[in-house]
């Protein structure tokens, strides 16, 4: 078998180079390649986090809408929304009698109590409910029985916020931060 050899000494793609042979990349070329790779990695990480946050927000909003549908169905016969387990300092706000639900738990913020439910009467005496939850992205959403879902921005979860506009209310919540656990009604 014949072997062909090509003379490359002194020439590199038509450009004359010094008499020494070129054996690798220069430090500058390596640093430029590393910087370009680091920039692409940073862009990818930021894009991934944005996608993950939107996915968590969507899961929480869907949970609120599905929970609201289930509450509406449960109250279709009586015309009164389900009562939460607790009232102003009385009762068990960790229970939700007659109701179970399976939220997308991995999408919820766990740095505070989360997924609140409140029911009672509005200022005109009409029975209403509200559900409030905070996504891992930090966005807080509130669903009310009349207008539906709304975004409250990066707001902390409070009973006064979820029960705003509702009087003589009962309430329940699903996630307990101190015990780092979901209550039984949210473990269906």
Secondary structure, 3 states (H helix, E strand, C coil): CCCCCCCCCCEECCEECCCCCCCCCCHHHHHHHHHHHHHHHHHHHHHHHHHHHHHHHHHHHHHHHHHHHHHHHHCCCCCCCCCCCEECCEECCCCCCCCCCCCCHHHECCCCCEEEEEEEECCCCCEEEEEEEEECCCCEEEEECCCEEEECCCCCCCHHHHCCCCEEEEEEEEEECCCCEECHHHCC
